[in-house]
Amino acid sequence: MDTKLTLKLDKFVIEQAKEYASSNHRSLSRIIETYLRSLVNQDKRDEEDDFEISPFVKSMSTGVKIPADLDYKSEYLNHMTEKYK
């Protein structure tokens, strides 16, 4: 269920956020909701984690799942072979 929320923010921040949302083909509401959800879920994850991952490392997350049996040396060799053909 969606509910309306009113926020007071700096005008410049709002303009920048709208530009960012537009350039990423997303609504500003969806971006804010995703951010708030990540904060709430972060609190739950912190309680479950044995160690803390830095915010920088978390920001690099792409959501891509890497197979546990990935042969990275072979993949790297293939990449370099293609790159320098």
C-alpha positions as CSV (number, residue, x, y, z in Angstrom):
1,M,0.0,0.0,0.0
2,D,1.5,3.3,-1.1
3,T,1.1,6.3,1.3
4,K,1.9,9.9,0.6
5,L,4.9,11.5,2.5
6,T,5.8,15.2,2.6
7,L,9.4,16.2,3.0
8,K,11.1,19.5,3.4
9,L,14.5,19.5,1.6
10,D,16.9,22.1,0.2
11,K,15.7,23.3,-3.2
12,F,19.1,22.6,-4.8
13,V,19.1,19.0,-3.5
14,I,15.6,18.5,-4.9
15,E,16.6,19.8,-8.3
16,Q,19.7,17.6,-8.4
17,A,17.8,14.6,-7.2
18,K,15.1,15.1,-10.0
19,E,17.9,15.4,-12.6
20,Y,19.5,12.2,-11.3
21,A,16.1,10.3,-11.3
22,S,15.3,11.5,-14.8
23,S,18.7,10.5,-16.2
24,N,18.4,7.0,-14.6
25,H,14.8,6.6,-15.9
26,R,13.4,6.3,-12.3
27,S,11.0,8.2,-10.3
28,L,12.3,10.2,-7.3
29,S,9.7,8.5,-5.1
30,R,11.1,5.1,-6.1
31,I,14.7,6.2,-5.4
32,I,13.8,7.5,-2.0
33,E,11.8,4.4,-1.2
34,T,14.7,2.1,-2.2
35,Y,17.1,4.1,-0.1
36,L,14.9,4.1,3.0
37,R,14.2,0.3,2.5
38,S,18.0,-0.2,2.3
39,L,18.4,1.6,5.6
40,V,15.7,-0.5,7.3
41,N,17.1,-3.7,5.8
42,Q,20.6,-2.7,6.8
43,D,19.7,-2.6,10.4
44,K,18.4,-6.2,10.2
45,R,21.5,-7.4,8.3
46,D,23.8,-5.7,10.8
47,E,22.2,-7.8,13.6
48,E,22.7,-11.0,11.6
49,D,26.2,-10.3,10.3
50,D,29.3,-11.5,12.1
51,F,31.4,-8.8,10.5
52,E,30.7,-5.3,9.1
53,I,31.2,-4.5,5.4
54,S,32.3,-0.9,4.8
55,P,29.9,1.4,3.0
56,F,32.3,1.8,0.2
57,V,32.4,-1.9,-0.5
58,K,28.6,-2.1,-0.3
59,S,28.3,0.8,-2.8
60,M,30.2,-1.3,-5.3
61,S,27.6,-4.0,-5.2
62,T,26.0,-4.7,-8.6
63,G,23.5,-7.4,-7.7
64,V,25.2,-9.8,-10.1
65,K,25.5,-13.3,-8.6
66,I,28.9,-14.9,-9.3
67,P,29.0,-18.7,-9.4
68,A,30.9,-20.3,-6.6
69,D,32.8,-22.5,-9.1
70,L,33.8,-19.7,-11.4
71,D,37.3,-20.2,-12.9
72,Y,38.4,-16.6,-12.7
73,K,41.8,-17.4,-14.2
74,S,40.3,-18.9,-17.3
75,E,37.8,-16.0,-17.6
76,Y,40.6,-13.5,-17.3
77,L,42.6,-15.3,-19.9
78,N,39.6,-15.3,-22.3
79,H,39.0,-11.6,-21.6
80,M,42.7,-10.7,-22.4
81,T,42.7,-12.9,-25.5
82,E,39.6,-11.1,-26.8
83,K,40.9,-7.7,-25.9
84,Y,44.3,-8.1,-27.7
85,K,43.1,-9.9,-30.8
